[in-house]
Amino acid sequence: MSKPKVNKQKMKELKETADNKRVWHPNFLKYTEFIVGHANYKGLFYERGDDKKVKWVITGKSENGQLRRAWWDTQCKKHGIKLEAGCYAKVALKIHPTKKHTCQICGRELSLEYVYPNKRTITGIKKEFGISVAPFTKDIFQIVNELVKTDADIEKVKRIFKIKPSEKLSKENLKDYLQKYFVESFAKGLLSPGAMSNSPDRFDGYHSDGACCRHESDKGRHKSNLQRYGQDRRVYENWADGDWKMADRLMSLFRKSGISADHIGPISLGFCHRPKFHPLTKAENSAKNNRMSLKDVEVLLEDETTEQIVSWHSKFIWDKLKDKVANDKDAIKLSDLMRKNLHHILIVFSMIDEKGYGKFLEQFLNPEYSFFDYQFEGFNPETGKYKKVTSKKLTGKNQQNNIKRYYRVAFDKLKEYKEIENRKTNIWKHKEVDNEHEKLFVLLKAKKNKEAKAQLENVFKVLANTAESNW
């Protein structure tokens, strides 16, 4: 199947133009003027459009985007922040004059600190206190002030945040503890900011739309689309191989039949997103999570004799360990090692992107599948099998929009990895990985794409060797 040509640079330019032409709430307009005029941002490049508004968004890889990146690098050095993972997020918060961001969509002002309970924490609050909290309406300190009245209430909060029972905390101590160990440590698992960082693309270093409106303004995160595309987002985020369009179409048949499509090889472990699933109930699939059984491994071993079942970046660890699985316990061990390995792979990708070599990474994505659609015949929801599939080629705006979304989600995931605290600390535990990294960046700097691809494989081979040593 030939790959349709995709003008990636043109798409980025169109997206930048579209972002700057979005309807701005009057409060956001005031916010942009306040920020560009503030002394904290002196020297940060911006220009105005024909409408005299600030061109808030610039593509990070453009010439002007590089000017912004250089400015953010200088700010990091000025404020003693090491140029490493998450440095832009740190300095953007540090220099922000109010620590409050105004949403471009609704004009609402939210804190830039990690103070808002996320879905998981909101669920915990409801379980412990019987109170429903709407997302991004109150910060955790307001909630503590309202709900914590007794020592028993303090214990409830400790359970929500998994604070050791042995920690003796008063109400005030509790707030200090949350500030130090959750707010200041960017506790993404439990707390969220009012806007996510986005340097150097956005002038202030934050997404224009606040968390209050992100599900509405970002079509890919709209509730209906998240339900529709819940699986394919994970495909993009995990940089999975496979005909994702065909697999998504088959998954939709499972959903219409009221059953859950179980990836035999989970994409969160590095396997392909392919049109073959086991039918399970939602409860069964949720309980299984991303753990494989011996039967799953056996099916994968059989399938790979006729098709690709694992993504290229994870094939090295799969080939190292697949023949070691003799029982369900081994299959779970393999699942754990492959999940950790994919985590490391995405960290490697994020480092490559952070150093400005995102173009190099684009060759590992598969946007061409957007230009095809599929029709399945004879689908049996009890077995998950079908008799026939037919394809048709598509061209049009929807396909281009899908491709833009594909790239955005994939690279947004890498940006999340950039913000992980101490991203490199104690993750490899292997000096050889760092040495192979250095060789890779030398080749990327020299623009030797073919050699860099081979060297990237060497990095992943060393990671696979490390995983094998932990078997």
C-alpha positions, 0 to 999 in steps of 0.5 A: 500500500503506497503512502499518500504524501502529507505536507507536514509543514503546510499543515503546521502553518495552517494550524498556527494561522487557525489558532491565531484567528480563533475567537478571543474572549475579551478577557483573554485579549486583555490578558495577552496585552498585559503579558506582552507588556510585562517586564518579565517577558521583555525580549520575547519575540512576538508580532501583531497581525492585521487586526493588531492583535498579538500573534500569540501562537508560533510554530515551535520549529519555525524560525521565529519559534526558535527565537522564542526557544532561545529566549526560554533557554536564557530564562532557564539559565537566568533563574538557575533552572537546568536545561533538561526535561520540564525546564520550560514548564518550571520557568514559565510558572516562575516568571508568570507575574500573577500565576493566573491564566485567562482562558481564551474561550470563556475568559475565566481565570484559573491558577497555573499551579497544580492545585485542582483535583483531577478525575481520580481525586474527585472520585476519592473526595466523593467516596470519602466525603460524599461530596461531588466537586465539579472539575476546576471550580475549587482548588484543593486548599478551598476544599480542605477548608470546607470539608476538614473539620475533625481528625477523622476528616484529615484521615480521609484526605490522607487516604485520598492522597495515599499519605502514610497513616503514620504522618501526624498532621493538623489541618494547617500541617495538612495544607502545608504537606499538600503544597510541598509534596503535591502542588510543588511537585507537579502531582499529575496523578492527583492534581492538575493546573488550570492550563498546561504548559506549551513553550515555545509555541504560546507566548506565555508558555501555556495553552491558550484554552484553559482546563475549563474549556479544553474538552470543548475547544480541542475537538480531540478531547471533546467528551463525545470524541474521547468516547469515540476515539478513546482507543485511537488516542492511546495508539497515537500516544504510544506511537503504535504501528498497525493499520489504526483505521481498520482496527478502529472500525472493527472496535466500533462494531464491538462497541455497537454490540455492547462488548469490549474489544480486548487487545490480545497484545496491548498497545500500552506494552508496545504491540500493534493496533491491529484488527484482531480482538478478544470479546470481553465484558467491560468489567473483564477488560477493565480487570485484565488491564494491560496484563497478558496471559499465557494464552495471549502470548501463544496467540501472538506467537502464532500470529507473528508467523503471518503478520506484524504484531509488535511495533518496531520500537518494542520488537527488540524486547519482545524477541528477547523475552517471548520464548521465556514465557511458560505460564501466566505468571511469566506472561504478567512478568513480561507485561510489566517489563514491556510496559516499563520498556515502552515508558523508556522508549517514549522518554527517549522520543521526548528527549529527541523532540526536546532537542529539536529533532521532531522531524526525525521522529515523524517518520515513525508515525503512520498518518497514511491510514487516514486516507482509507476506510473499511467495511466489515461483513459477517461480524460475530460479536461472540467470537470477534471474528468477521468473514470479509473486509473491504476498503475504500480510499478517501480524500478530503478535509476530514482526512487532513484533520485526522492527520493533524490530530494524529500528529498533535496527540502523538507529540503532545504525549512527548511534551508530557514526558518532558515535564516528568520530574527527574525524567532521567534519574534512576530509570536506565540504571545502565551507563551504556544507554546514555553512551548510545544516546550520545552517539544518536545525537551526534548523528542527528546533529550531522543530519545523517538520518539513515545512520541515526535510525540504526543508532536509535535501534541500538538504544532500544536493543540496549534497553531490551538487554537491560530488561532481559537482565531483570527477568 
